[in-house]
Amino acid sequence: MVEQIVKLHIEKLPEGVYLATSDDIQGLVAQGRTVAETLEIARDVAKKLMEAQADRQGTISLTNIEDSFDYPLILGV
């Protein structure tokens, strides 16, 4: 299994929940009470969408994870 990167856009909505969308996977929308919960839901949704796309088209084109990449570390203080 090759790990691949999906870029997410996460925003905090006025209602206090977080919304994740992605330009990399069409139809990916996830909402959670915390960033961590939103990421967990987005991962599940992304897997299901990728499986459905693979069934229809046979291939999925995402960016493979390289030996080095930037990742934001989110801390609650």
LUMDO-698476 format. One record per atom (N, C-alpha, C): x, y, z; residue number from 1; residue in three letters. Coordinates in Angstrom, 1 decimal. Layout:
<sites>
SITE     c1     c2     c3 seq type
SITE      X      Y      Z NUM  Ala
...
</sites>
This chain:
<sites>
SITE     c1     c2     c3 seq type
SITE    0.8   -1.2    0.0   1  Met
SITE    0.0    0.0    0.0   1  Met
SITE    0.9    1.2    0.0   1  Met
SITE    0.6    2.1   -0.9   2  Val
SITE    1.4    3.4   -1.0   2  Val
SITE    0.6    4.5   -0.3   2  Val
SITE    1.2    5.2    0.6   3  Glu
SITE    0.6    6.3    1.2   3  Glu
SITE    0.6    7.5    0.3   3  Glu
SITE   -0.6    8.2    0.3   4  Gln
SITE   -0.7    9.4   -0.6   4  Gln
SITE   -1.2   10.6    0.2   4  Gln
SITE   -0.9   11.7   -0.3   5  Ile
SITE   -1.4   13.0    0.4   5  Ile
SITE   -2.6   13.5   -0.3   5  Ile
SITE   -3.6   13.9    0.6   6  Val
SITE   -4.8   14.6    0.1   6  Val
SITE   -4.8   15.9    0.9   6  Val
SITE   -4.7   17.0    0.1   7  Lys
SITE   -4.8   18.3    0.8   7  Lys
SITE   -6.2   18.7    1.1   7  Lys
SITE   -6.4   19.0    2.4   8  Leu
SITE   -7.7   19.4    2.9   8  Leu
SITE   -7.7   20.9    3.2   8  Leu
SITE   -8.8   21.5    3.0   9  His
SITE   -9.1   22.9    3.5   9  His
SITE  -10.0   22.8    4.7   9  His
SITE   -9.6   23.3    5.8  10  Ile
SITE  -10.4   23.2    7.0  10  Ile
SITE  -10.7   24.6    7.5  10  Ile
SITE  -12.0   24.8    7.8  11  Glu
SITE  -12.4   26.2    8.3  11  Glu
SITE  -13.4   26.0    9.4  11  Glu
SITE  -13.3   26.9   10.4  12  Lys
SITE  -14.2   26.9   11.5  12  Lys
SITE  -15.4   27.7   11.1  12  Lys
SITE  -16.6   27.1   11.2  13  Leu
SITE  -17.8   27.7   10.9  13  Leu
SITE  -18.4   28.6   12.0  13  Leu
SITE  -19.2   29.5   11.8  14  Pro
SITE  -19.8   30.4   12.8  14  Pro
SITE  -20.5   29.5   13.9  14  Pro
SITE  -21.0   28.4   13.5  15  Glu
SITE  -21.7   27.5   14.5  15  Glu
SITE  -20.8   26.8   15.5  15  Glu
SITE  -19.4   27.0   15.2  16  Gly
SITE  -18.4   26.4   16.1  16  Gly
SITE  -17.9   25.1   15.7  16  Gly
SITE  -18.4   24.5   14.6  17  Val
SITE  -17.9   23.2   14.1  17  Val
SITE  -16.9   23.5   13.0  17  Val
SITE  -16.1   22.5   12.6  18  Tyr
SITE  -15.1   22.6   11.6  18  Tyr
SITE  -15.6   21.8   10.4  18  Tyr
SITE  -15.3   22.4    9.2  19  Leu
SITE  -15.7   21.8    7.9  19  Leu
SITE  -14.4   21.6    7.1  19  Leu
SITE  -14.3   20.4    6.6  20  Ala
SITE  -13.2   20.0    5.7  20  Ala
SITE  -13.7   19.7    4.3  20  Ala
SITE  -13.0   20.3    3.3  21  Thr
SITE  -13.2   20.0    1.9  21  Thr
SITE  -11.9   19.8    1.2  21  Thr
SITE  -11.9   19.3    0.0  22  Ser
SITE  -10.7   19.0   -0.7  22  Ser
SITE  -10.9   19.2   -2.2  22  Ser
SITE   -9.9   19.9   -2.8  23  Asp
SITE   -9.8   20.0   -4.3  23  Asp
SITE   -9.3   18.7   -4.9  23  Asp
SITE   -8.6   17.9   -4.1  24  Asp
SITE   -8.0   16.6   -4.6  24  Asp
SITE   -9.0   15.5   -4.8  24  Asp
SITE  -10.0   15.4   -4.0  25  Ile
SITE  -11.0   14.4   -4.1  25  Ile
SITE  -12.4   15.1   -4.2  25  Ile
SITE  -12.9   15.0   -5.4  26  Gln
SITE  -14.2   15.6   -5.6  26  Gln
SITE  -15.3   15.0   -4.7  26  Gln
SITE  -16.1   15.9   -4.0  27  Gly
SITE  -17.2   15.4   -3.2  27  Gly
SITE  -16.8   15.2   -1.7  27  Gly
SITE  -15.5   15.4   -1.4  28  Leu
SITE  -15.1   15.2    0.0  28  Leu
SITE  -15.6   16.4    0.9  28  Leu
SITE  -16.5   16.1    1.8  29  Val
SITE  -17.0   17.1    2.7  29  Val
SITE  -17.1   16.4    4.1  29  Val
SITE  -16.5   16.9    5.1  30  Ala
SITE  -16.5   16.3    6.4  30  Ala
SITE  -16.7   17.4    7.5  30  Ala
SITE  -17.5   17.2    8.5  31  Gln
SITE  -17.7   18.2    9.6  31  Gln
SITE  -17.6   17.5   10.9  31  Gln
SITE  -16.9   18.2   11.8  32  Gly
SITE  -16.7   17.7   13.2  32  Gly
SITE  -16.7   18.8   14.2  32  Gly
SITE  -16.8   18.4   15.5  33  Arg
SITE  -16.7   19.3   16.6  33  Arg
SITE  -15.3   19.9   16.9  33  Arg
SITE  -14.3   19.1   16.5  34  Thr
SITE  -12.9   19.4   16.7  34  Thr
SITE  -12.2   19.2   15.4  34  Thr
SITE  -11.0   19.8   15.3  35  Val
SITE  -10.1   19.5   14.1  35  Val
SITE   -9.8   18.0   14.0  35  Val
SITE   -9.5   17.4   15.2  36  Ala
SITE   -9.1   16.0   15.2  36  Ala
SITE  -10.3   15.1   14.7  36  Ala
SITE  -11.5   15.4   15.2  37  Glu
SITE  -12.7   14.7   14.8  37  Glu
SITE  -13.0   14.9   13.3  37  Glu
SITE  -12.8   16.1   12.8  38  Thr
SITE  -13.0   16.4   11.4  38  Thr
SITE  -12.0   15.7   10.5  38  Thr
SITE  -10.8   15.6   10.9  39  Leu
SITE   -9.8   14.9   10.2  39  Leu
SITE  -10.1   13.4   10.1  39  Leu
SITE  -10.5   12.8   11.2  40  Glu
SITE  -10.9   11.4   11.3  40  Glu
SITE  -12.1   11.1   10.3  40  Glu
SITE  -13.1   12.0   10.3  41  Ile
SITE  -14.2   11.8    9.5  41  Ile
SITE  -13.8   12.0    8.0  41  Ile
SITE  -12.9   13.0    7.7  42  Ala
SITE  -12.5   13.2    6.4  42  Ala
SITE  -11.7   12.0    5.8  42  Ala
SITE  -10.9   11.4    6.7  43  Arg
SITE  -10.1   10.2    6.3  43  Arg
SITE  -11.1    9.1    5.8  43  Arg
SITE  -12.1    8.8    6.6  44  Asp
SITE  -13.1    7.8    6.3  44  Asp
SITE  -13.8    8.1    5.0  44  Asp
SITE  -14.2    9.4    4.8  45  Val
SITE  -15.0    9.8    3.6  45  Val
SITE  -14.0    9.7    2.4  45  Val
SITE  -12.8   10.1    2.6  46  Ala
SITE  -11.8   10.0    1.4  46  Ala
SITE  -11.6    8.6    1.0  46  Ala
SITE  -11.5    7.7    1.9  47  Lys
SITE  -11.3    6.3    1.6  47  Lys
SITE  -12.5    5.7    0.8  47  Lys
SITE  -13.7    6.1    1.2  48  Lys
SITE  -14.9    5.6    0.6  48  Lys
SITE  -15.0    6.2   -0.8  48  Lys
SITE  -14.7    7.5   -1.0  49  Leu
SITE  -14.8    8.1   -2.3  49  Leu
SITE  -13.7    7.6   -3.2  49  Leu
SITE  -12.6    7.3   -2.7  50  Met
SITE  -11.5    6.8   -3.5  50  Met
SITE  -11.8    5.3   -4.0  50  Met
SITE  -12.4    4.5   -3.1  51  Glu
SITE  -12.8    3.2   -3.5  51  Glu
SITE  -13.9    3.3   -4.6  51  Glu
SITE  -14.9    4.1   -4.4  52  Ala
SITE  -15.9    4.3   -5.4  52  Ala
SITE  -15.4    4.8   -6.8  52  Ala
SITE  -14.4    5.7   -6.7  53  Gln
SITE  -13.8    6.2   -7.9  53  Gln
SITE  -13.0    5.1   -8.6  53  Gln
SITE  -12.3    4.3   -7.8  54  Ala
SITE  -11.5    3.3   -8.4  54  Ala
SITE  -12.3    2.2   -9.1  54  Ala
SITE  -13.5    1.9   -8.5  55  Asp
SITE  -14.4    1.0   -9.1  55  Asp
SITE  -15.0    1.5  -10.4  55  Asp
SITE  -15.2    2.8  -10.6  56  Arg
SITE  -15.7    3.4  -11.8  56  Arg
SITE  -14.6    3.6  -12.8  56  Arg
SITE  -13.5    4.1  -12.4  57  Gln
SITE  -12.5    4.5  -13.4  57  Gln
SITE  -11.2    3.7  -13.4  57  Gln
SITE  -11.0    2.9  -12.4  58  Gly
SITE   -9.8    2.0  -12.3  58  Gly
SITE   -8.6    2.6  -11.8  58  Gly
SITE   -8.4    4.0  -11.8  59  Thr
SITE   -7.2    4.6  -11.3  59  Thr
SITE   -7.5    5.8  -10.5  59  Thr
SITE   -6.7    6.1   -9.5  60  Ile
SITE   -6.8    7.3   -8.7  60  Ile
SITE   -5.5    8.0   -8.8  60  Ile
SITE   -5.5    9.3   -9.0  61  Ser
SITE   -4.2   10.1   -9.2  61  Ser
SITE   -4.1   11.1   -8.0  61  Ser
SITE   -3.3   10.7   -7.0  62  Leu
SITE   -3.0   11.6   -5.9  62  Leu
SITE   -1.4   11.7   -5.8  62  Leu
SITE   -1.0   12.6   -4.9  63  Thr
SITE    0.5   12.7   -4.7  63  Thr
SITE    1.0   11.7   -3.7  63  Thr
SITE    2.0   10.9   -4.1  64  Asn
SITE    2.6   10.0   -3.2  64  Asn
SITE    3.4   10.8   -2.1  64  Asn
SITE    3.5   10.2   -0.9  65  Ile
SITE    4.3   10.8    0.1  65  Ile
SITE    5.7   10.6   -0.1  65  Ile
SITE    6.5   11.7   -0.1  66  Glu
SITE    7.9   11.7   -0.3  66  Glu
SITE    8.6   11.4    1.0  66  Glu
SITE    9.9   11.4    0.9  67  Asp
SITE   10.7   11.1    2.2  67  Asp
SITE   10.6   12.3    3.1  67  Asp
SITE   10.3   13.5    2.6  68  Ser
SITE   10.2   14.7    3.5  68  Ser
SITE    9.0   15.5    3.0  68  Ser
SITE    8.2   16.0    3.9  69  Phe
SITE    7.1   17.0    3.6  69  Phe
SITE    6.8   17.8    4.8  69  Phe
SITE    6.1   18.9    4.6  70  Asp
SITE    5.7   19.8    5.7  70  Asp
SITE    4.3   19.3    6.2  70  Asp
SITE    4.1   19.4    7.5  71  Tyr
SITE    2.8   19.0    8.1  71  Tyr
SITE    2.6   19.9    9.3  71  Tyr
SITE    1.4   20.6    9.3  72  Pro
SITE    1.1   21.5   10.5  72  Pro
SITE    0.8   20.6   11.7  72  Pro
SITE    1.4   20.9   12.8  73  Leu
SITE    1.2   20.3   14.1  73  Leu
SITE    0.3   21.2   14.9  73  Leu
SITE   -0.9   20.8   15.2  74  Ile
SITE   -1.9   21.6   15.9  74  Ile
SITE   -1.9   21.2   17.4  74  Ile
SITE   -1.7   22.2   18.2  75  Leu
SITE   -1.6   22.0   19.7  75  Leu
SITE   -2.7   22.8   20.3  75  Leu
SITE   -3.4   22.2   21.3  76  Gly
SITE   -4.4   23.0   22.1  76  Gly
SITE   -3.7   23.4   23.4  76  Gly
SITE   -3.6   24.7   23.6  77  Val
SITE   -2.9   25.2   24.8  77  Val
SITE   -3.8   26.1   25.6  77  Val
</sites>
